[in-house]
Amino acid sequence: MPKTREQLERDCNALIKYLLTELETLAGEDPIVASSPYTFEEHRRGVVRRVWTLFKEALAHEPGGGVQRS
């Protein structure tokens, strides 16, 4: 069953916080470690999975949930 608009908004906010936390983690690393392409591969896959999951859930959301289109 598709999520409600409120659930999607909460998930979107949580995802944004998660992305910012991952960026802060990367920024706090030693530049040599952070520049390695495999250092954050597991984190990157998790981020991509969460973004695509939210995207698919948003597509499944029924249009017209209070948003007026011109």
Protein Blocks (a to p, Z undefined) as FASTA:
>chain_A
ZZdfklmmmmmmmmmmmmmmmmmmmmmpcfklmmpmklmmmmmmmmmmmmmmmmmmmmmp
cghihpacZZ
